[in-house]
């Protein structure tokens, strides 16, 4: 997903997605893409390290992306964890 996001924003990435090694911070004039970085907040939050943060430099919003690969038996457990954290 990180590789695809870089390609979408025309940021240089490896030609092959399966050889991609995400850097902690990658940016161009439009966006900053942060990988596995902690979000600093005014309140204490346990789950404050999303997988990807897309920070739009022009319009100023941030998109937080948290990914998980689930097996069918763990889907409801992971959904509950996300809701109650």
ABEGO torsion letter per residue (X at the ends): XAAAAAAAAGBBBBABAAABBBBABBBBAABBBBBGBBBBBABBBABABBABBBBBAAAGBBBBBBBBBBBAAAAAAAAAAAAAX
